[in-house]
Amino acid sequence: MSDFKEIYFQSKDGLRLYARDYAGNSNTGSAKSKLPVICIHGLTRNSSDFDELAPWIALQGRRVLAVDVRGRGRSQHASKVSHYHPMVYASDIISLTQTLRISRAVFIGTSMGGLITMSLALRKSNLIAAAILNDVGPVLSQKGLNRIASYAGEGSHCRTWEQARDYIRDINQSAFPNNSEQEWDKWARRAFAQNALGELELQYDPLIATPLKTGKLKASSWIAKWAFRRLTKHRPCLLVRGNISDLLEQEQASYMLSVAPHMHYVEIPEIGHAPMLTEPEAKSAIQKFLSQVD
């Protein structure tokens, strides 16, 4: 179930945006009756981060869409830096659902993707039937933000896949201490692509990191807390946390659980920011969560 259809759709400001469409298990016909799942990646990542999770969910009889947020992957770059903002990203997701005539969906948001999901709760709350937040919330650790800001948007050009693998390993080793060389190579091929000059370059616009580097993205805000409360108030939610995460530490996770005591929660051992959601503990929690969502 690794095949997907490529979809292009238009944002409200005219950008050509991209998504992968995993149709679901057509043998049972259940994909038409179950709510679709929309997967949204992290700050410097793209839809290929879900190339294992998405087909696994699709085999459970759900249509799965994995997007390239504007400025990443095959989606066009924004014309204004100010458009690299969760509320604008949320508007793009609404455009996707309108194009595909999706009225309700389950959302899986990794890191920035979770912030976009929370923003959707303010923009179009009835679109969200249920949500999975992957290592992110309305309060974040400044330690993790500083680490991400240290490399995001700096740009990297590599001559070989070995160099690309080493770069990806260097910036993620502390969060994934047990990754194999094979896994780092897989990550490199998700993050890099060959340009017209034959060089390997990261698949994102360096300007996406501007809000983080300039301090406009705060560790917490009243808007983020409001969005989280609205997201979790009337719908099932699952929080996934890497137990050595430096972005969502235990303090922030405890706050979220105090605000939303009915939220499901799972910790992934020996993983930092952010779990790939293919870990056994994550897959078990996601499968159980989705089985309770029509």
N, C-alpha and C positions, 0 to 999 in steps of 0.2 A: 504494500500500500504506500509506496514511496512516490508514486506519480502525482503530479498536481498540474492544474491549469494556470497559466499566467493571465492575470487580470490587470488592465490599466483603467484608471478612472480619473476624473478631473476634480481638483479642489475648487473651492469657491473663488479663489484668486487665480485660477487658470493653470495650476501646475498639473503635470502629468504624473500620477502616482501609481505605485505598483503593489500588487498583492499576489500571494500564492493561494490557490483554491484547491483544497483537498476535499473531494466530493463526499467522502463517507462510504460506508459499506453498502453498495447498491444491491448486493445479493439479498439483503434482508428487507430492503425498502424502508428501514427505520430512520435513515438520515433525513427523510422528509418530515417525519413526525417529531423528532427531537430538535431542541433548540441548537442552532449553530454555535460554534465557538470562535471567537476572534482573539488572536494572539498578537500582543504588541511588545516589541523588544526594548532593550535598554538604550542608553544614550548614544553610544558609539557602535551599536550593533545593527543587525538587519534581520529580515525574515528567515534567513537560513539558520538562525539559532534554534528554530523550531523544526528543523528537518528530521528529527527523530521523534519529538513529542507529537507533532501534528499528525503524522500518519498513524501513530499509535492510538490517538484519540479517534481518528477517522474510522479505524477498524472497529470501534465501539458503536458505530452507527451515527456519527455526527459529521456534518459538514464543518470543516475547519478552514479559517482564513488567517493567514499570517501576512502582516503588512510590512512594507518598507516605509517607515515614517519619512516625511519630506526631508530631503538632505542626506538620505541614506540609501545604500543599495542602488536599485534601479529607479527610484523616485527622483524627480527633479529637485534641484536645490532651490531654496527660497530666495526671492529677489531682495528681501530685507531681513537683516539679522533679527529684528524685533519679531519676525514671524516664526522664529524658533522658540516657541512658547507652548506650554501644555494646553492652553485654551485653543490655540490655533491647531495644534495636533488633534485635539478633540473634535474640532470642526471638520478636519479631514476624515476622521473615522465616521462621522455622521454622513459625509458625502459618500463614503464607501457603502454604508448600509442603505442609503437612499438609492444608489446606483443598482444595488443588488436586491432591492426591495425586501430588506431584512428589517422587521419591526422590533424584534427582541433577540438578544443573544447573551451567551455567557462570555465574560471577558477574562482573559489571562494576561496580566501585565507584569512584566519583569522590570524592576527598577523604574526608569522613566516611564515605561509602559503602564506601571501601576499609578503613577501620577496622572497620566493621561486618562486612565479609567476613573480616577477620582474626579478629574475635571469634567468628564462626561456626566457624572452624577449631578453636577451643577448645570450643565448645558442641556442634557436630554436624559433625565433620570429614568424615564420609562423604557429606554432602550436596553437598560441593563437588567437582565433577569437574575444573574448571579455573578460573582466576581472572585477571582483568585489573585491576590496580591503577592508577588514574589520578591521578598526581601526589601520591602519599601513601605512607607507609610507617611502620615502627616508630620511626624517628627523624625528627624534623621540625625545621625552622629556627624559632627563637624570633622571628625577624624577621617571618616570615609569620603566625605565630600572633598576634603583637601587632597586625598590620595588620587581620586578620579581627576580632579582639576590639574594634577601634576603631569598627566599624560594626554588627557583628552584635547583634541584640536591641535596638537603639536605637529601632527602629520608624520608619516613615515614612508619612505620609499625603499624598497629592498630589491636586490638583484636576483636573489634566489629564494626558493620556498624554505630552505633551511634558515635563512636570515629572518624571513617572515615568522617562522615558527619560534625562533629565539626571541623575537620582539614580543610576541603574544605571551610567551612563557614568562618573560621578565616582568611584565606588568600585571600578571595574574597569579604568579607562583604562590604568593602568600595566602591567597584565597582558596587555591586548589593544590595543596601540598602533595596530594597523592596522584595527580594526573600523570599519565604515561606520555612518552614522546609521541606515540601514535595519536593520542588525544590532542596534544598541542598542535600537531600537524593538521588535524581536522579543524581545529579552531582557526588556524591561520588561513585555511582555504575558505572559511566562512567570512573572515574579516577583510581579506585582501582580494584584489582582482588585477589583472594585467591591463595596463593602459596602452595608448596608441604607440608609445615609445618602447613598449616591451618591458617596462618596469612594473613591479608589483606595488600597488598603492592601496591604502586603506579606503574602504568603500563608504566614506562619508565626507561631507563638507566640513572643513576645520572650523568654520564659523558656528557650528552647532554648540560648541563649548563656551561661547561668549557669555551667556547668562551665568554660567557656573564660575567662570574665571573673573568676572566683574562683580561677583557677589550678589547679583540679582536673584539667583536661586538660593533661598535661605534654608537653613536647617529646619526651620519651622515657621509657620505663619497662621494667622487666624483663618485665612481662606482655606488653607490646606486642612486644618482641623474641621472646619465646617463641611468641606467636601467629603472628608472621611466619615463624619457622622451621617451625612446624607446618604452616602454609599451603603453603609452598614445597617441603617435603621430598619429598612423594610425588606431586606433581601438576604439570602444566604451568601456568606463570604468565607473564604479560606485564606489564612495568612501562612505563607511558607517562609521560613527563615533559615539561613545557614547559621549553624551554631557558633561559627567563628567570624561572622560578618562584622565588618567595621563600619558599615553604613546603617544597619539596623541592629544595634546592640540590644542586649536583654532589657535595658532600661526603656528603650523606645518601644520594644515589643510589649512590655508590661503595660505601658501607657495605653497602647492600642487595645489590649485585651480588657483593660479597665473601662474604656469608653464603649467597647463593643463586646460585652461578656459572652454573647452567644456565637461569636465568630469562631469557626473551626481553626485549629492551629497545629502546625507540625514543624519540628526542627530537623534539619538535615545534618547529621554528624560529620565533622571534619571538612566542612565546606564553608567558604566565606561568601562574599558578595559577587554574583548572585547565583544560587543554584540553577543548574540547567534544566531542572524538573524531570530529568531522566533517571535520577537517583531512585533506588528502590523505595525509600521512605516517601519521596515526593510522589512517585507514580501510584503508590498504594493510597495515599491521601487524596490525590486527584481523582482516581477511579471511584473511590467511595463517595467523594463529594459530588461528582457528576451523576452518579447513580441516583442521587436524591433530587436532581434537577431535571424537570421534564424537557 
